[in-house]
Amino acid sequence: MSFFGGADGLELFLSRSRMLSVSSVPVCLAAMVFFITEEGWHYSLLLCAVLPLIAAYLGVRGKQEIRAGMAASALALAVGTLPLTFVLASLEGA
């Protein structure tokens, strides 16, 4: 069965979403440490500490169990964590 017209498209998608979701953990933790001195970053920092770990777990499990939906949700969580953190921090600071 081919996925998006390629023979190994599903395997490539699962591998890339796993790697992006796992690599979002150190990026978000580094951003959390960098912005720890800012005022009003309480809930957004908690969000930045929890969501990447959930995304990494979903990405690894999606690759192991060959579930494209789980891998896609991991990728969406990994990509959306930092913008969501910044929006929440701007609302907290206001």
C-alpha positions in Angstrom: 0.0 0.0 0.0 1.4 3.4 -0.9 0.9 6.5 1.1 0.8 9.9 -0.8 1.9 8.2 -4.0 5.2 6.8 -2.7 6.2 3.3 -1.6 7.8 4.3 1.6 5.9 7.5 2.3 4.2 6.3 5.4 7.5 5.2 6.9 9.1 8.5 6.0 6.2 10.4 7.5 6.3 8.4 10.8 10.1 8.8 11.1 10.0 12.5 10.5 7.2 13.2 12.8 8.9 11.1 15.5 12.2 13.0 15.1 10.5 16.4 15.1 8.4 15.6 18.2 11.4 14.3 20.1 13.6 17.2 19.1 11.0 19.7 20.3 11.6 18.7 23.9 15.1 20.2 24.3 14.0 23.3 22.2 11.1 24.0 24.5 13.1 23.3 27.6 15.8 25.7 26.4 13.1 28.4 25.8 11.6 27.7 29.2 15.0 28.2 30.9 15.7 31.3 28.8 12.4 33.0 29.7 12.4 31.9 33.4 13.3 35.4 34.5 10.3 37.0 32.8 7.4 38.0 34.9 4.0 36.4 34.2 5.3 33.2 32.7 3.8 30.8 35.1 1.2 28.7 33.2 3.0 29.1 29.9 6.1 27.7 31.3 4.2 24.7 32.7 2.7 24.3 29.2 6.1 24.4 27.7 7.4 21.7 30.1 4.5 19.3 29.6 3.3 19.4 26.0 6.6 18.5 24.4 6.9 15.4 26.5 3.4 14.3 25.5 4.3 15.0 21.9 7.5 13.0 22.1 5.6 10.1 23.7 2.9 10.2 21.0 5.5 10.4 18.2 7.5 7.4 19.5 4.3 5.3 20.0 3.0 6.4 16.6 6.1 5.1 14.9 6.2 1.8 16.9 2.5 1.0 16.3 2.4 2.5 12.8 -0.4 4.9 13.5 -0.4 7.9 11.2 -3.0 9.8 13.3 -1.0 9.5 16.5 2.1 10.7 14.7 0.2 13.6 13.1 -1.1 14.7 16.5 2.4 14.5 18.0 3.7 16.6 15.1 0.9 19.2 15.7 1.6 19.3 19.4 5.3 19.7 18.8 4.9 22.5 16.3 2.2 24.3 18.2 3.7 24.3 21.6 5.9 27.4 21.3 3.3 29.7 19.6 0.7 28.6 22.2 3.2 29.3 24.9 3.9 32.8 23.6 0.2 33.6 23.2 -0.5 32.4 26.7 2.4 34.4 28.1 1.2 37.6 26.4 -2.2 37.1 27.9 -0.7 36.5 31.4 1.4 39.6 31.1 -1.5 41.8 30.2 
